[in-house]
Amino acid sequence: MLPLLQDQAQRMARERRLLKDYASATPSFTMQRWVASKDGELCVEFELKLLKGAFAGLLVYPELFPDVPAFVRPHKADEAWSTHQFVNSGVLCLQYGPDNWHPGVTGVDLIRSATTLIWGEILDGIVPGIGPIPSRHEVTDEQLLGAHNQRLLVTTTLNALLAGPGQATAIPFQCVVDSLNGESVAVVVQTGDPLTAVADVPSALLQGPGVQIQGMAVAVPAATALADVTDAGGLQAILGPAWPWSEGIPDKLVFLVAHDPKGQLCSFMLRGAGSTFFQRYHPLAVLHADAPRLPGSFSRLAGVSVAIVGVGSLGSKIAVSLARAGVRDFVLVDDDVLLPQNLVRNEFSWMDVGFSKFAAATRALQLVAPDVAVKSWPVRIAGQGSPTVAVRLAQAVAACTLVVDATANPSAFVALAALTKRAGKALVWGEVFGGGGGALMARSRPGFDADALSIRAHLHGVMEKMAPAPTARMTAYGMETDGVVYVASDADVGSLAASMTQFCLDTLCADPTDYPAAAYLIGFRKFWEFRCPFDVIPVDCPAATPSEPAPHLSDQEQQDLAAIQKSIRGSDGAAHHGSA
């Protein structure tokens, strides 16, 4: 027995009675038989005899009826009954559908609606002024965008280039075409001779899996004249002198975009050398700015720079989130390579495996924000290496507006704490507790909070006075207690990354701050001091103290400094005169 007949026995018995009574009272409707589809749907085969003949159809009850809508379609899915039918399935667009369905609607209601719709179509062709039955649906932007599986992305920069003055000549371009689940999208990434980058498209697309294809953009009087073109020969005949390949289409895939003075365009992918390949790509315009999608205060991010030390599971998520918020200047520090086992807690994917994490993070940032600037350092803070490299790295980090420590490495933290204190820059840091039960995050802002080392010492002092943590044996990325191993998940790391990103944005943009404390303990589940999931414990930390006055120099110290200055001036003069 079908599940629907078991789960909705009374309802389906009533549906049968209603349909039987309707058939007895309506000569034009004949209920023929009940059948089961291969998908487990219960169907009624019926026939409508109207003015233009007989319409053989199916009333379909899905397995989850009446919580999901039943529907009507021709017995043959490709048969046209009305202009109000869904493509491919043939299902009629009736009075009731997914947007206004309720369990009280019956199969008879749908048959009546279908009859009214078909009568409207019939009378529209016979009685003047009747007109077709109007559709109750408004086509959404999403439906318009998804109506075609081959699309050319038309960005603001590309549109301005094609519509600009003096664009009557053909414009060469390079595009990237990528395919996914039967859909294909072309993005123009470079234009001109020589090719230069399109400002609002990431050049990093050239590094991705898409196919790079060369193309030409040509001006035409009216792009609508190309609406019905179905092959390269017809396209060339209409374009005439505007056809860009005098020696024939190259023996490779090429793109052609035809644009007119009204801003309309048509685009095609084709291939020469006797090939019959010809595919129209429908323009997908992204020209009109929507309402602001970011808080107004984020406009301050345009002029800041952020150093992220450690771009693994935590740092990679923070970096991408800050780029989405509007940060456009990054310094990334990490000396590790991404391995497959890193993917369980990371912003990256298999496309990045085997690459250095800073390179993967750079590409991720460039794909989010085409105008992002990234300086990468494949070294370890406070690690073994060249002192000259360490000095240059320290200078690059100290020059940033904000520094994020996502390493959970004590040595790195000590180095960054000293560096940010010396440079007068803010430091945000955090780490997930072993096992993923919770996390901590803290910050030190010059002029507001004590220095980072003092904040950390105070935070650890507060935690030492709390209840002892469960006795556990620490393992890689987790802990074992009472024979059970708890491992931090990507969701745990993501929760901390989201909170730390908010902390960073508050540090950079908020005035006054939305975070009264400089440190927070965040619970992801009931664990240790956390009474329940999402329990947050703010930790009041020392505020900034007045700057210490400059030390008084002794006579000897002043003499030593004067001697150094004199030596510097002397060496400068010798260098200017070409002597040693």
N, C-alpha and C positions, 0 to 999 in steps of 0.2 A: 504494500500500500504506500502511495506517495506520502511523504512527510506532511504536506499541506492537508491531506484528508485526515490525518491523525491529529495534527495540532489544532486544526480549525474545523473539526467535524461539523458542529452545528452551523457555523457560518457557511460552509460550502454546501450543506444540504439546503440552506435557505437560498443561496445563489442559484441552485438548480431550479427550485420552485419558482423564483422570480423570473428567470429566463423562460421557463416553460409557460408561465402565465402570460408573459409578454408576447411570446410567439403565437399563442392562441388568440390574442387580441389584436395582433398586428400582422396582416396578410403579407406585408412586404418583407417580413423577417422570418427566416426558417432556421431553427437550431438543428444541426445535423447530428453531431456526435461529440462526445468528450474523448480527448486523447492526451497522452503524456509526451512531452518533448524530451529530447535527449539530455536537456539540462535540468530535468526534474520539475519543469513547469507544467501546470495543468491548463489545458487549452480546450476551448470550445470552437469547433468548426461551424461556421454559419454562412448564410447567404442572404444578401440584401437584393431584392428585385425592385429597381427604381426605373425612372423613365428611360435611361440610356442602356438598360440591360441589367445583368446580374453581377453582383460583386461578391466573390468568394473570399471570406476573411477568417481571421483567428482572433478570438478574445482570449488573452493570455493572463493567467493568474500565476504570478511568481511564487516561489516557495515561501517567501516571507509575507505574502498577502495576509491580512489587509493592512499591515504596517508599512508596506511599500506599495506603490500604485500598480494596478492592473493596466493593461493597454490593449489597443486594437491595431492590427496591421493586416494588409492583404495576405492571402494564403501564399502567394508568391512575393517574396520580399522586394523584388525589383519592379513590381507592378505599381503604376502611378494612379492613385485615386484622386489626389488633391495636390494643390500647391503647398499645403500645410502638412508635409511629411518629412520625417528625419531622413537624411541621406544614409544610404547603405542598408539600414534596417527596414525602411518603409513604414515605420510606426507613425500613426496619425497623431498630429498635435491637436488634442481635444480640449474640451472645457476644463478637464481635470488632469493634472500632471504632477511631477515631483514637487513643484513649488507651492501648490495649494491643495495637495491631497489630504484627505482625512479618512479614517476607517469606515465612516458612514457611506462612502461612495460605493455603489454596487456595479456589477457588470452591466445591468440594464441601463444604468445612467450613462455608461460609456457607449453602449450601442445606440442610445438615443442621440448622444452627442455626435457620433460618427455619421448617423443618418442625416442630421442637420447640416453637417459640414459638406457631405457629398451632394445633397440637394442644392446647397448654395453654389457649388461649382457647376452643377447642371444648369440652374436657372441663369447663371451669369452669362452662359453662352446662348441663351434663348430669349430672355426678356430684357429689353433695353433698360438701362438705368438701375438694374438690380444690384450689380456689382458683386464681387466675390465676398465670401465670409471673411471679415477682417481677422488677422492674427491677434491673439491676446498676448503674444510674447514680444518683448523688446530684445533685440540682439545685443548682448553685452560686449564690452570691449574684448574680454577674454575669448568669447566665441569668434569674434572677427579676427583676432590674432591667430587663433588656432585653426582657422578655416582652411589654411593651406600648409602643407608640410614642407614646402621649400620656401625659404624666406631670405631676403637680403636686408640686413640691418642698416638703416639710414640714420646716422647720427647727426647731431646739430652741425658738427664741423663738416661732414661730407655734404650735407644739404647746402650749406653756405658756399662750399667750394663749387658745387655744380651750378648754383644759382648766381654766382659772382659775375662781375663784368668781364667781358672778353673771353668767355668760355665757349665760344663757337667752335674752337678747335678741339680735336680729340684729346682726352686726358688719359694717360696710362695709369694703371693702378695695380696694386697687389692685394689680393684678398685671401682670407683663410676660410676654408669650407670644412665644417665639422658635421658629422652625422651621429644621430642618437635615436634609437628605437623608431626608425623609419622617417624621422624628421631630419632636415638638412638646413643649416643656417650658414650664410656667407657674411663675413665681416670684412669690410675694406680697412686695411691697416696702414697702407702706404699709398701715396699718390704723387703724380708729377714726374718730371724727367730732369734731374735724377729723382728717384723715389725718396720721399720724406714721410715721416710718421704722421698719421692722423692724430691730432692732439687729444681727442676724447675717447681713444681706443687703446687698450694696453698693447704695447709692442711685444709683451710677453706671450701673446697669442701665437706669435711666430715660433715659439719654442714648444707649443703644445702638440697634440695628436692630429690636429686638423691638416688638411691638404692645402698647400699654398698654390694659388692659381693666379696667373696674370690676366689682366683684362683691360678694356678700353671703355671710356665714357664718352658718348657722342651727343651733340645737341640736335634736336629734331623740332619741327614746328609744333607737333602735337603728339604726345606719347600715346594718347588714346587710339591713334591710327594703328598701333601695334597690338591692340587688345586681342585680336583673333589670329595672330600669327602662330603657326604650328610647326614650322620647320625653318632651317637656316636659309634655304633658298627664298622663301617668302619674305623673311626678314631682310635679306640683302636687297630684294627687289624694291621694298618700300623705302628703305634707307637711302638707296641710290648713292649720290656722291658722299653721303655721311658714313658710308660703310668703311670701317677703319683698316681692313686688310686687303690691300690692293693685289697681293699675290695669293689670295685665298686664305681660308682659315688654317692656322697652323695645325700640324698633326699632334695635337695635345688638347687637353681641356682648357678652354678660355672662357672669360666672362665678358659680357657686353651689357652696358647700362646706357639706355637712351633716356635723355631728360629734356624737358621743354621749358619755355619761359614761365609757365604757370606753376612750376615746381613739381609737376607730375613726372613719374618715371616708370619705365619697364626694364626688367633685367632678365638675362638669359645666360645659361651655361650651355656651351656647344662644343663640338669637335669637328675638325676638318678631315682631309685625306679620305674622302669617301664615306666617313662615318655618318650615320643618321642620328647620332645622339643630339637631342635638343630638349632642354628643360627650362621652363619658365620659373623664375624666382620672384615671389611676390614681395614688394617693398614693405618693410616693417619700420615705420617711422617712429623715432623717439625724440621728437622735436620740441614738444611743449612741456615746460617745467610744471610738475605737480605742485600742490601745496607743500610747504616745507616739511621734510620728513625727519629733521633733526632739531633738537632744541636750539633756540636762538643763541644761547650762551656758547654753543660749540663753535661759533664763528671765531672765537679766540684761539682755536686750535691751529688755525692757518699759519701762525707764526711761531709755533713751538717745535721743539725737537725732543725726541724720546730715545733714550738708550735702553735696550732690553738685553740684559745679560742672562743667557740661557734661553734658547728658543726651542726647547723640547716640548713636552706635553703641556706645561703651563705657559711658558713664554710665547709659544707659537699662537695659542688662542688669544692671549692678551694683545699681541701685536696686530693680528688681523682685526680684532674688535676695535682697537684704537684707530686703525686705518679706516674702517667703516664710519667711525664717528667724525673723522676729518683730519686726523694727524697725517702730515705729509712728509715728515722728515724723521728718519729712523737711523739709529746706530745699532746694529745687531752683533752680539758677541757670543760665539759658540764654536767649540772645536770638535764637535761630535759628528758622526755620520748616521743617517737614518737607516735603521734595519727593519725587517718585517715585523719583528716582535714589538717595535715601538708603536705600531699603528693602533694598538688597543687603547692608547691614551694619547691622542695627538690630533693636531689640526690637519696633518698631511695625509697622503694616500699612497697607493702603490706606484703612482707616477713619480713619486719623490724618493722611493727606496733606492739606496745606494749613493744618493747625493748627500753632500754635507747639509746639515740642518739649516745653516744660515742661507745656503743657496735655495733650499726649498722654501724657507720663509720669505726670502726676497721675491721669488716668483709668486708666491701667494699674495703678497702685498701688492705687487705690480698688477696682478689680475683683478684686485679689488679697486685699486686707485691708479689710473694710468699716469698721473702726474706725481706719483710718490718718488721720493729720493731716499735711497738706502745706501749706507756705508756698512760693509760687512767686515768683521774681524774674526778669522778662523783661529783664534787663540783662546787660552783659558785665563781668566782673571786669577791672579795670585798663583799661577802655575809656573812650572819650569819653562824657561825660554829666554830669548834675547832681551837684555835690559832695555835696549833701544826700542824694540817693539813694544815692550811694556810701557815705556814712557809715552810713545805716540798714542797707544790705546788709551792710557789714562787721560791724555789731553783731549782726545775725541769724546770720551765719556763725560769728562768734566765740563765740556762746552755745551752739553745738552741741558734743556730746561728741566727735565725729569729723568731719573734713573730708576729702572725696575730691576730688582734682583729676583729672578725666577730660578735660581740654581739650587736652593736649599743646601748650599755648601757654606759651612762656617768660615772657611778661609776667604772665600770670595766676598762674603758679607762684610768681614772686618775690613778688607781692602776698599770696598765700595763705601762703607760708612766713613772711613777716613777721607776718601777722595771727595765725597759729596759735602762733608763738613768743611773741608778746605776750600772748595769751590763755591760754597753757599748755595747748593742745589738740593732739591727735594729727592728723597729716596723712598720708594714703596717696595715692600718685600712681603713674601708669604710662602707657606708650604702646607701641604696636606699631611695630616697625621698618618702614621703607619696603619694600614688597614682601612683607611678611608672613613673613619668615624667622624672626622671633623677636620678643621684647619685653623690656621691663624693667619692674620694679615695685619700689617702695621705700616706706619709711615713716619717720616721726620721731615717737617717743612721748616726751612730757615725762617726765624722770626716768630714762629708759632709754637713749635715743638722742640723738646730737647734733642740733642744730636742722636743719631741712630743707635750708637752703642749704648747710650744711657736709656733709650726707649727699650731696647732689647733686654738690658739687665733688669729694668723694672718689670717688664712683662714676665720674665722667667721667675723673678722673685714672687710675683703674684701667683703664678702657676704652681710654685712649690708649696704654697700654703693651701692649695685646693686638695680635694680628695686624691689619694694615690691612684694612679692609672692602673688598670687591670694588669696583673702579672702576665707578661707575654714574651714570647721569643720572636724577635724581629726577623723577617725574611725579606727577600727582594720585593719591594713595593707593597709589603703587607706585614701582618703580624699573626702569630699563632697563639691562641689562648684556649685553655680547656680542650685541646685537641682539635679546635676549629681554626682554619686559616681564613683571615679576612684580608681581602686585597682591594686597594683603591681602584675604582673604576674610572672610565672616561667621564662619567656623569659627575663623580666627586671632583675630579680635576677641573671640569668645566664649571662647576658651581663656584669654586674658588676663583677661577679665571674671571668669571662674570663679576664677582664682588670686587676683585682687585682692579678690574677695568673701571668700575664705578668709582673706586677710590682714586684712581689716577685722574679720571675726568673731573672729579670734584677738586682735586689738587690743582688742576690746570685751569678750570673754568669757574668754579663756584665762588661767590662772594656775597654773603657769608657761606661758610661750609655747611653741608648737610650732615656731616659726620662729627659729632661732638667729641668723640674719643679718638686717640691716635692709634689704638690697637683694638682688635676684635678677635674673639674666639668664636668660631662658627661651627655649629653641630649639623652634621648631615643625617644623623640618626641618634637614637637614645644611646648615649655612650658617655662614660666618665662623668663630667660635670653637666653634660647636656641632658636636660630633663625630658626632652622630646626632639623629634626631627625638626630641623630648622631653628633650633634654639640658638640665640646669639648672646654672647656675654661681652659687653663693652668693658674695656680696661682703661681707666683713667691713668694717664701717663704725665710725667713732668712737662711743664711748659718750657719754652725757651727762656734762657737767662740772658741778662744784658751782656753784651760783648765785653771781653776783658780789654783793658787799656793796653796800648802798645808797651812792651817792656822797656824799662830805662836802660840805655846802653852805657856801659862804663867807658872811661877814656880809652882803655886799651881796645875795646870792641870797636869804638868809632875809628880809631887809627887803622885797625885791620880792614874795616870796610872801605876806608878812604884809599888804602893801598891797592885793594882789589879794583876799585873804580879807576884809579890812575893807570893801573896796568891795562885795563880794558881800553881806555882812551888811547894809550900809547900803541897798543896792538892795532887799533882801528887806523891810526895815522900811518903806521908802517905798511898796513895792507893797501891803503890808498896810494902810497908812493911806490908800491911794487917791491918793497924790501921785506925781509923777514924780521 
